[in-house]
Amino acid sequence: MERRVGWTISGDTAVEQGGIVRRRFALLYPGSFRARLKTFLLVAVAALAAAPTAAAHLHTGVLAVDYRATVVSAPKAVKTRIYTSDRAVALTLGAGHVVVVRGYLGEPFARLDRAGTSVNPASLTAVGLGLVSTSRKGGWVQYSRSHTFVWHDERLRGLPAHVDEGRWTIPLVVDGNPSQISGILSRVPPPSSWKWVLVAIALLLPAGLMRAWPVGFRAGHLAVLFGLISALSMLVASVGFAFNTYASAGKRFEDVAEFAFTAVGIVTIIVGSPHVRAIAGGALGLLGLVVGLSEFEVFRHGLVLSALPGTVVRLAVLTSISAGAVAAAMGFFVLDTPAVSREA
């Protein structure tokens, strides 16, 4: 019979201080168990590190921006939209109209009519936007058959330093008559840093109190508790990003993967032994920590692109990071201690 700290290993059955543990470990002893778990965590970390790269190839959208652009006036011949994610301008032509968009030098550079969208190859604006390869003389060139034209206009790209709001104008010619689209571009300041630092401290404080409580919360209990809090907070933020209008297929794929990882972790916590539950809680915390850090841009920019309010998303991300750090630390602590505790 082999004795380890807190447990007695006899054959293929582990006997804990007071009873027989539900799970039988055939041909398994604590050393190899911890080694396999360490390998699992290394693979999980590698998968998490690879996730942003894969998402980048799928053109994952940004999570927060600094500007909000609004349309104040536009002719009825076109439907105008400004995309919040990158301030691209979209014009959709109304039936029976012809609309010409003027470029930065006042020259006509795009035209929408019943045939679709055409560009002017002699326009320097069209060349600068990459709509044509080189400037050359000639008539209109068919760009697409779509009656919606989307482009990134420099007149909406940003504001000078220390200027928080400005007006923008894009001149048009509608059915031969001069017209324009105009609006307001506003800078949205990022949230106050010190307030969120205080929130982070408030989130971490319970972990310290639980650890120092006279009865005491074991590291494994903290790993499970804070791992679940971190993972659930991560999923709240993910739902907001996934159901946002500007979420790409890459971001939604990433969110589905996070749900799958979390489901596996929760199942492991339900069916696993106390030691395995602690490791699973630490793994969930590590997942929440890594994902939360990848979403940290919500604190650097003022406007969060989410279906949920910005304050809710920031609180969820910060909780995911804070609780995840506690759970990961406790999980690694349990991982580096013997899988068995001292017998009475």
C-alpha positions as a Markdown table, in Angstrom:
| # | Residue | x | y | z |
|---|---|---|---|---|
| 1 | Met | 0.0 | 0.0 | 0.0 |
| 2 | Glu | 1.3 | 3.4 | -1.0 |
| 3 | Arg | 0.7 | 6.5 | 1.2 |
| 4 | Arg | 0.5 | 10.0 | -0.2 |
| 5 | Val | -0.4 | 13.3 | 1.5 |
| 6 | Gly | -4.2 | 13.0 | 2.6 |
| 7 | Trp | -5.0 | 9.9 | 0.6 |
| 8 | Thr | -4.3 | 6.2 | 0.7 |
| 9 | Ile | -3.7 | 4.6 | -2.7 |
| 10 | Ser | -4.6 | 0.9 | -2.6 |
| 11 | Gly | -4.7 | -1.0 | -5.9 |
| 12 | Asp | -7.1 | 0.9 | -8.2 |
| 13 | Thr | -9.2 | 2.5 | -5.5 |
| 14 | Ala | -8.4 | 5.9 | -3.8 |
| 15 | Val | -9.5 | 6.1 | -0.1 |
| 16 | Glu | -10.0 | 9.6 | 1.3 |
| 17 | Gln | -10.2 | 10.6 | 4.9 |
| 18 | Gly | -13.6 | 9.4 | 5.7 |
| 19 | Gly | -14.7 | 7.3 | 2.8 |
| 20 | Ile | -14.1 | 5.9 | -0.7 |
| 21 | Val | -14.0 | 8.4 | -3.5 |
| 22 | Arg | -16.6 | 7.9 | -6.2 |
| 23 | Arg | -14.1 | 7.7 | -9.0 |
| 24 | Arg | -11.7 | 4.8 | -9.4 |
| 25 | Phe | -8.2 | 5.5 | -10.9 |
| 26 | Ala | -7.1 | 2.3 | -12.6 |
| 27 | Leu | -3.4 | 2.1 | -13.3 |
| 28 | Leu | -3.2 | 5.8 | -12.3 |
| 29 | Tyr | -1.1 | 7.5 | -9.6 |
| 30 | Pro | -0.8 | 11.2 | -8.7 |
| 31 | Gly | 2.4 | 11.9 | -10.4 |
| 32 | Ser | 1.3 | 10.9 | -13.9 |
| 33 | Phe | -2.1 | 12.4 | -13.2 |
| 34 | Arg | -0.6 | 15.8 | -12.6 |
| 35 | Ala | 1.7 | 15.4 | -15.6 |
| 36 | Arg | -1.2 | 14.7 | -17.9 |
| 37 | Leu | -3.1 | 17.7 | -16.5 |
| 38 | Lys | -0.2 | 19.9 | -17.1 |
| 39 | Thr | 0.0 | 18.7 | -20.7 |
| 40 | Phe | -3.7 | 19.4 | -21.1 |
| 41 | Leu | -3.3 | 22.9 | -19.8 |
| 42 | Leu | -0.4 | 23.5 | -22.2 |
| 43 | Val | -2.5 | 22.4 | -25.1 |
| 44 | Ala | -5.3 | 24.6 | -24.0 |
| 45 | Val | -3.1 | 27.6 | -23.7 |
| 46 | Ala | -1.7 | 26.8 | -27.2 |
| 47 | Ala | -5.2 | 26.6 | -28.6 |
| 48 | Leu | -6.1 | 29.9 | -27.0 |
| 49 | Ala | -3.0 | 31.6 | -28.3 |
| 50 | Ala | -3.8 | 30.3 | -31.8 |
| 51 | Ala | -7.4 | 31.5 | -31.7 |
| 52 | Pro | -6.8 | 35.2 | -32.4 |
| 53 | Thr | -4.7 | 34.3 | -35.4 |
| 54 | Ala | -7.4 | 32.1 | -36.8 |
| 55 | Ala | -10.0 | 34.8 | -36.1 |
| 56 | Ala | -7.8 | 37.4 | -37.9 |
| 57 | His | -8.0 | 35.4 | -41.1 |
| 58 | Leu | -11.8 | 35.5 | -40.7 |
| 59 | His | -11.6 | 39.3 | -40.5 |
| 60 | Thr | -12.9 | 39.6 | -36.9 |
| 61 | Gly | -14.4 | 43.1 | -36.3 |
| 62 | Val | -13.2 | 45.6 | -33.8 |
| 63 | Leu | -14.9 | 45.7 | -30.4 |
| 64 | Ala | -14.8 | 49.4 | -29.6 |
| 65 | Val | -14.1 | 52.7 | -31.4 |
| 66 | Asp | -13.4 | 56.3 | -30.7 |
| 67 | Tyr | -15.9 | 58.1 | -32.9 |
| 68 | Arg | -19.6 | 58.3 | -33.6 |
| 69 | Ala | -20.8 | 59.6 | -36.9 |
| 70 | Thr | -24.4 | 60.6 | -37.5 |
| 71 | Val | -26.3 | 61.8 | -40.6 |
| 72 | Val | -28.1 | 65.1 | -40.1 |
| 73 | Ser | -29.5 | 65.7 | -43.6 |
| 74 | Ala | -29.5 | 63.7 | -46.9 |
| 75 | Pro | -31.6 | 63.9 | -50.1 |
| 76 | Lys | -34.6 | 61.6 | -50.4 |
| 77 | Ala | -33.1 | 60.0 | -53.6 |
| 78 | Val | -30.6 | 58.0 | -51.5 |
| 79 | Lys | -30.7 | 56.1 | -48.3 |
| 80 | Thr | -27.6 | 56.9 | -46.3 |
| 81 | Arg | -25.9 | 54.8 | -43.6 |
| 82 | Ile | -22.6 | 55.3 | -41.7 |
| 83 | Tyr | -21.1 | 52.1 | -40.3 |
| 84 | Thr | -20.0 | 52.7 | -36.7 |
| 85 | Ser | -17.3 | 50.1 | -36.8 |
| 86 | Asp | -15.1 | 51.9 | -39.4 |
| 87 | Arg | -17.2 | 54.9 | -40.5 |
| 88 | Ala | -17.7 | 53.6 | -44.0 |
| 89 | Val | -20.4 | 55.5 | -46.0 |
| 90 | Ala | -23.1 | 53.5 | -47.7 |
| 91 | Leu | -25.4 | 55.0 | -50.3 |
| 92 | Thr | -28.4 | 53.1 | -51.6 |
| 93 | Leu | -30.1 | 54.6 | -54.7 |
| 94 | Gly | -33.8 | 55.2 | -54.8 |
| 95 | Ala | -35.8 | 54.0 | -57.8 |
| 96 | Gly | -35.8 | 56.4 | -60.8 |
| 97 | His | -32.9 | 58.6 | -59.7 |
| 98 | Val | -29.3 | 59.3 | -60.8 |
| 99 | Val | -26.8 | 60.4 | -58.1 |
| 100 | Val | -23.2 | 61.5 | -58.6 |
| 101 | Val | -20.8 | 61.6 | -55.6 |
| 102 | Arg | -18.2 | 64.4 | -55.7 |
| 103 | Gly | -14.7 | 63.6 | -54.6 |
| 104 | Tyr | -12.2 | 65.5 | -52.4 |
| 105 | Leu | -11.4 | 68.0 | -55.2 |
| 106 | Gly | -15.0 | 68.5 | -56.1 |
| 107 | Glu | -14.7 | 66.2 | -59.2 |
| 108 | Pro | -17.3 | 63.5 | -59.9 |
| 109 | Phe | -15.9 | 60.2 | -58.8 |
| 110 | Ala | -18.9 | 57.8 | -58.5 |
| 111 | Arg | -22.3 | 57.5 | -60.0 |
| 112 | Leu | -25.3 | 55.5 | -59.1 |
| 113 | Asp | -28.1 | 54.9 | -61.7 |
| 114 | Arg | -30.4 | 52.0 | -62.8 |
| 115 | Ala | -27.4 | 50.1 | -64.2 |
| 116 | Gly | -25.6 | 50.0 | -60.9 |
| 117 | Thr | -22.5 | 51.9 | -59.7 |
| 118 | Ser | -19.8 | 53.4 | -62.0 |
| 119 | Val | -16.6 | 55.2 | -61.2 |
| 120 | Asn | -14.7 | 58.0 | -63.0 |
| 121 | Pro | -11.2 | 56.8 | -64.0 |
| 122 | Ala | -10.0 | 60.4 | -64.2 |
| 123 | Ser | -10.9 | 61.1 | -60.6 |
| 124 | Leu | -7.9 | 61.3 | -58.2 |
| 125 | Thr | -10.4 | 60.4 | -55.4 |
| 126 | Ala | -11.3 | 57.1 | -57.1 |
| 127 | Val | -7.6 | 56.4 | -57.6 |
| 128 | Gly | -6.8 | 57.2 | -53.9 |
| 129 | Leu | -9.6 | 54.9 | -52.7 |
| 130 | Gly | -8.4 | 52.1 | -54.9 |
| 131 | Leu | -11.5 | 52.0 | -57.1 |
| 132 | Val | -9.4 | 52.3 | -60.2 |
| 133 | Ser | -5.7 | 51.4 | -60.6 |
| 134 | Thr | -4.4 | 54.5 | -62.3 |
| 135 | Ser | -5.9 | 57.9 | -63.3 |
| 136 | Arg | -6.8 | 58.1 | -67.0 |
| 137 | Lys | -9.2 | 60.0 | -69.2 |
| 138 | Gly | -12.3 | 58.4 | -70.4 |
| 139 | Gly | -16.0 | 57.9 | -69.5 |
| 140 | Trp | -17.6 | 56.2 | -66.6 |
| 141 | Val | -16.4 | 52.6 | -65.8 |
| 142 | Gln | -18.9 | 50.0 | -64.5 |
| 143 | Tyr | -17.8 | 49.2 | -60.9 |
| 144 | Ser | -20.7 | 46.9 | -59.9 |
| 145 | Arg | -24.3 | 46.2 | -60.7 |
| 146 | Ser | -25.3 | 47.0 | -57.1 |
| 147 | His | -27.4 | 50.0 | -56.3 |
| 148 | Thr | -25.6 | 50.4 | -53.0 |
| 149 | Phe | -22.1 | 52.0 | -53.0 |
| 150 | Val | -19.9 | 51.6 | -49.9 |
| 151 | Trp | -16.6 | 53.5 | -49.5 |
| 152 | His | -14.3 | 54.9 | -46.8 |
| 153 | Asp | -14.4 | 58.7 | -47.1 |
| 154 | Glu | -11.6 | 60.8 | -45.7 |
| 155 | Arg | -14.1 | 63.4 | -44.7 |
| 156 | Leu | -15.3 | 61.1 | -41.9 |
| 157 | Arg | -11.9 | 59.6 | -40.9 |
| 158 | Gly | -11.2 | 61.6 | -37.7 |
| 159 | Leu | -10.9 | 65.0 | -35.9 |
| 160 | Pro | -7.9 | 67.2 | -35.1 |
| 161 | Ala | -6.4 | 66.8 | -31.6 |
| 162 | His | -8.4 | 68.6 | -28.9 |
| 163 | Val | -11.5 | 68.8 | -31.1 |
| 164 | Asp | -14.4 | 66.7 | -29.9 |
| 165 | Glu | -17.0 | 67.4 | -32.5 |
| 166 | Gly | -17.1 | 68.5 | -36.1 |
| 167 | Arg | -19.4 | 68.6 | -39.1 |
| 168 | Trp | -18.8 | 66.7 | -42.3 |
| 169 | Thr | -20.2 | 67.1 | -45.8 |
| 170 | Ile | -20.2 | 65.0 | -48.9 |
| 171 | Pro | -21.4 | 66.9 | -52.0 |
| 172 | Leu | -23.7 | 65.2 | -54.5 |
| 173 | Val | -25.5 | 65.8 | -57.7 |
| 174 | Val | -29.0 | 64.4 | -57.6 |
| 175 | Asp | -30.8 | 64.2 | -61.0 |
| 176 | Gly | -28.6 | 67.0 | -62.2 |
| 177 | Asn | -29.1 | 69.3 | -59.2 |
| 178 | Pro | -26.5 | 70.1 | -56.5 |
| 179 | Ser | -27.2 | 68.5 | -53.2 |
| 180 | Gln | -25.2 | 67.1 | -50.3 |
| 181 | Ile | -25.1 | 64.7 | -47.3 |
| 182 | Ser | -24.1 | 66.3 | -44.0 |
| 183 | Gly | -23.7 | 65.1 | -40.5 |
| 184 | Ile | -21.8 | 65.3 | -37.2 |
| 185 | Leu | -18.6 | 63.4 | -36.2 |
| 186 | Ser | -18.2 | 63.2 | -32.4 |
| 187 | Arg | -15.3 | 61.9 | -30.4 |
| 188 | Val | -16.4 | 59.5 | -27.6 |
| 189 | Pro | -13.9 | 59.6 | -24.7 |
| 190 | Pro | -12.7 | 56.3 | -23.1 |
| 191 | Pro | -14.0 | 55.5 | -19.7 |
| 192 | Ser | -12.2 | 56.8 | -16.6 |
| 193 | Ser | -9.4 | 54.4 | -15.7 |
| 194 | Trp | -9.4 | 54.9 | -11.9 |
| 195 | Lys | -13.0 | 54.0 | -11.6 |
| 196 | Trp | -12.5 | 50.6 | -13.2 |
| 197 | Val | -9.3 | 50.1 | -11.1 |
| 198 | Leu | -11.5 | 50.4 | -8.0 |
| 199 | Val | -14.0 | 48.0 | -9.5 |
| 200 | Ala | -11.2 | 45.5 | -10.1 |
| 201 | Ile | -10.0 | 45.8 | -6.5 |
| 202 | Ala | -13.6 | 45.3 | -5.3 |
| 203 | Leu | -13.9 | 42.1 | -7.4 |
| 204 | Leu | -10.6 | 40.7 | -6.1 |
| 205 | Leu | -11.3 | 41.6 | -2.4 |
| 206 | Pro | -13.7 | 38.6 | -1.8 |
| 207 | Ala | -11.0 | 36.1 | -2.9 |
| 208 | Gly | -8.6 | 37.5 | -0.3 |
| 209 | Leu | -11.3 | 37.5 | 2.4 |
| 210 | Met | -12.3 | 33.9 | 1.6 |
| 211 | Arg | -8.7 | 32.8 | 1.8 |
| 212 | Ala | -8.1 | 34.5 | 5.1 |
| 213 | Trp | -11.5 | 33.4 | 6.7 |
| 214 | Pro | -11.0 | 31.4 | 9.9 |
| 215 | Val | -12.8 | 28.4 | 8.5 |
| 216 | Gly | -10.9 | 28.9 | 5.3 |
| 217 | Phe | -11.7 | 28.3 | 1.7 |
| 218 | Arg | -9.4 | 25.8 | 0.2 |
| 219 | Ala | -7.6 | 26.7 | -3.0 |
| 220 | Gly | -9.6 | 24.1 | -4.9 |
| 221 | His | -12.9 | 25.8 | -3.8 |
| 222 | Leu | -11.6 | 29.2 | -4.9 |
| 223 | Ala | -10.5 | 27.8 | -8.3 |
| 224 | Val | -14.0 | 26.3 | -8.9 |
| 225 | Leu | -15.9 | 29.3 | -7.7 |
| 226 | Phe | -13.9 | 32.0 | -9.4 |
| 227 | Gly | -13.5 | 29.9 | -12.5 |
| 228 | Leu | -17.2 | 29.7 | -13.0 |
| 229 | Ile | -17.6 | 33.4 | -12.3 |
| 230 | Ser | -14.9 | 34.2 | -14.9 |
| 231 | Ala | -16.4 | 31.9 | -17.5 |
| 232 | Leu | -20.0 | 33.1 | -17.1 |
| 233 | Ser | -18.8 | 36.8 | -17.2 |
| 234 | Met | -16.9 | 35.9 | -20.4 |
| 235 | Leu | -20.0 | 34.5 | -22.0 |
| 236 | Val | -22.1 | 37.6 | -21.1 |
| 237 | Ala | -19.6 | 39.7 | -23.0 |
| 238 | Ser | -19.4 | 37.2 | -25.8 |
| 239 | Val | -23.2 | 37.2 | -26.3 |
| 240 | Gly | -23.2 | 41.0 | -26.5 |
| 241 | Phe | -20.4 | 41.0 | -29.2 |
| 242 | Ala | -22.0 | 38.0 | -31.1 |
| 243 | Phe | -25.4 | 39.7 | -31.5 |
| 244 | Asn | -23.9 | 43.1 | -32.4 |
| 245 | Thr | -24.7 | 44.3 | -35.9 |
| 246 | Tyr | -21.0 | 44.6 | -36.8 |
| 247 | Ala | -19.9 | 41.1 | -35.5 |
| 248 | Ser | -18.1 | 39.1 | -38.2 |
| 249 | Ala | -18.3 | 35.4 | -38.8 |
| 250 | Gly | -14.9 | 35.1 | -37.3 |
| 251 | Lys | -16.0 | 36.7 | -34.0 |
| 252 | Arg | -19.1 | 34.6 | -33.8 |
| 253 | Phe | -17.0 | 31.4 | -34.5 |
| 254 | Glu | -14.7 | 32.5 | -31.6 |
| 255 | Asp | -17.7 | 33.0 | -29.3 |
| 256 | Val | -19.1 | 29.5 | -30.1 |
| 257 | Ala | -15.6 | 28.0 | -29.3 |
| 258 | Glu | -15.7 | 29.8 | -25.9 |
| 259 | Phe | -19.2 | 28.4 | -25.2 |
| 260 | Ala | -17.9 | 24.9 | -26.0 |
| 261 | Phe | -14.8 | 25.2 | -23.8 |
| 262 | Thr | -17.0 | 26.5 | -21.0 |
| 263 | Ala | -19.5 | 23.6 | -21.4 |
| 264 | Val | -16.6 | 21.0 | -21.2 |
| 265 | Gly | -15.3 | 22.8 | -18.0 |
| 266 | Ile | -18.7 | 22.8 | -16.3 |
| 267 | Val | -19.3 | 19.1 | -17.1 |
| 268 | Thr | -15.9 | 18.3 | -15.7 |
| 269 | Ile | -16.6 | 20.2 | -12.5 |
| 270 | Ile | -19.9 | 18.3 | -12.1 |
| 271 | Val | -18.6 | 14.8 | -12.6 |
| 272 | Gly | -14.9 | 15.1 | -11.6 |
| 273 | Ser | -13.2 | 14.4 | -8.3 |
| 274 | Pro | -12.4 | 17.3 | -6.0 |
| 275 | His | -8.9 | 17.6 | -7.4 |
| 276 | Val | -10.1 | 17.4 | -11.0 |
| 277 | Arg | -12.8 | 20.0 | -10.3 |
| 278 | Ala | -10.2 | 22.4 | -9.0 |
| 279 | Ile | -8.1 | 21.9 | -12.1 |
| 280 | Ala | -11.2 | 22.4 | -14.3 |
| 281 | Gly | -12.0 | 25.6 | -12.4 |
| 282 | Gly | -8.5 | 26.9 | -13.0 |
| 283 | Ala | -8.7 | 26.1 | -16.7 |
| 284 | Leu | -12.0 | 28.0 | -16.9 |
| 285 | Gly | -10.4 | 30.9 | -15.1 |
| 286 | Leu | -7.4 | 30.8 | -17.5 |
| 287 | Leu | -9.8 | 30.8 | -20.5 |
| 288 | Gly | -11.7 | 33.8 | -19.0 |
| 289 | Leu | -8.5 | 35.6 | -18.3 |
| 290 | Val | -7.1 | 35.2 | -21.8 |
| 291 | Val | -10.3 | 36.0 | -23.6 |
| 292 | Gly | -10.9 | 39.0 | -21.3 |
| 293 | Leu | -7.4 | 40.4 | -22.0 |
| 294 | Ser | -8.1 | 40.0 | -25.7 |
| 295 | Glu | -11.2 | 42.2 | -25.2 |
| 296 | Phe | -9.4 | 44.8 | -23.1 |
| 297 | Glu | -9.8 | 47.4 | -25.9 |
| 298 | Val | -13.3 | 48.2 | -24.5 |
| 299 | Phe | -11.4 | 50.2 | -21.8 |
| 300 | Arg | -9.2 | 52.1 | -24.3 |
| 301 | His | -12.1 | 53.3 | -26.5 |
| 302 | Gly | -15.3 | 55.1 | -25.7 |
| 303 | Leu | -17.9 | 53.4 | -27.9 |
| 304 | Val | -18.3 | 49.6 | -27.4 |
| 305 | Leu | -19.8 | 47.7 | -30.3 |
| 306 | Ser | -22.1 | 45.4 | -28.5 |
| 307 | Ala | -25.8 | 44.5 | -28.3 |
| 308 | Leu | -25.4 | 45.1 | -24.6 |
| 309 | Pro | -24.8 | 48.5 | -22.9 |
| 310 | Gly | -21.1 | 49.5 | -22.8 |
| 311 | Thr | -21.0 | 49.5 | -19.0 |
| 312 | Val | -22.4 | 46.0 | -18.8 |
| 313 | Val | -19.8 | 44.7 | -21.3 |
| 314 | Arg | -16.9 | 46.4 | -19.5 |
| 315 | Leu | -18.0 | 45.0 | -16.1 |
| 316 | Ala | -18.3 | 41.5 | -17.7 |
| 317 | Val | -14.8 | 41.8 | -19.2 |
| 318 | Leu | -13.3 | 43.1 | -16.0 |
| 319 | Thr | -14.9 | 40.3 | -14.0 |
| 320 | Ser | -13.7 | 37.8 | -16.4 |
| 321 | Ile | -10.1 | 39.0 | -16.1 |
| 322 | Ser | -10.2 | 39.5 | -12.3 |
| 323 | Ala | -11.9 | 36.3 | -11.4 |
| 324 | Gly | -10.0 | 34.4 | -14.1 |
| 325 | Ala | -6.7 | 35.5 | -12.6 |
| 326 | Val | -7.7 | 34.2 | -9.1 |
| 327 | Ala | -9.0 | 30.9 | -10.5 |
| 328 | Ala | -6.0 | 30.3 | -12.7 |
| 329 | Ala | -3.6 | 31.0 | -9.8 |
| 330 | Met | -5.5 | 28.7 | -7.4 |
| 331 | Gly | -5.7 | 26.1 | -10.2 |
| 332 | Phe | -2.0 | 26.1 | -10.7 |
| 333 | Phe | -1.5 | 26.0 | -6.9 |
| 334 | Val | -3.6 | 22.9 | -6.7 |
| 335 | Leu | -1.8 | 21.4 | -9.7 |
| 336 | Asp | 1.6 | 21.9 | -8.2 |
| 337 | Thr | 0.5 | 20.3 | -4.9 |
| 338 | Pro | 0.1 | 16.5 | -4.4 |
| 339 | Ala | -3.2 | 15.2 | -5.7 |
| 340 | Val | -3.8 | 13.8 | -2.2 |
| 341 | Ser | -4.0 | 15.5 | 1.1 |
| 342 | Arg | -2.7 | 14.3 | 4.4 |
| 343 | Glu | -4.7 | 11.6 | 6.2 |
| 344 | Ala | -5.9 | 12.3 | 9.7 |
